[in-house]
Amino acid sequence: MDEFKRALARIQSDYGFYIDCQANPAVALAGYDLSADERSVLTNPVKLADALRGGVGASSLRSITVTISGKHDWVNRQPKKKNPSVNAVAHEVEAIKQASTSEERTGAAVRLMGLIG
């Protein structure tokens, strides 16, 4: 049970480990001496939520609530950055060329870096 509690604590604090337990449990849990039932709890989101809700015998875990629902395909859903307009980039490049002081050149260069990342 100590190995189970150790793995359970890591799942709660290490998101990458949680994902590994779902995607490749044999590798993720290789360093833990677990029974088949314990492995099943750590690799099944429904059983894991039930174990956390029930406290798995540790009073410090009794107040934890985990809800896992919906589809989890683990794809990055961040919106893609928009490409800067060609005109805006060309304008800042021209501003760098035409700059008469280092401050003007630096300002244009900073704006250009902001446009192109």
Residue pairs with C-beta under 8 A, 6 or more apart in sequence:
1 57
3 32
3 33
3 34
3 38
4 32
4 34
4 35
4 38
4 41
4 42
4 56
5 56
5 58
6 32
7 21
7 29
7 32
7 34
7 38
7 42
8 42
8 51
8 52
8 56
8 61
10 17
11 17
11 18
11 21
11 42
11 48
12 52
12 64
17 28
19 74
20 27
20 28
21 28
21 29
21 42
21 43
22 43
22 45
23 74
25 39
25 42
25 43
29 39
29 42
29 43
34 42
40 47
41 47
41 48
41 50
41 51
42 48
45 68
46 68
48 66
48 68
49 66
49 67
49 68
52 61
52 64
52 65
52 66
53 64
53 65
53 66
55 61
55 62
55 64
81 117
84 115
84 116
88 115
89 112
89 115
89 116
92 108
92 109
92 111
92 112
92 115
93 112
95 104
95 107
95 108
95 111
96 105
96 108
96 109
96 112
99 105
99 108
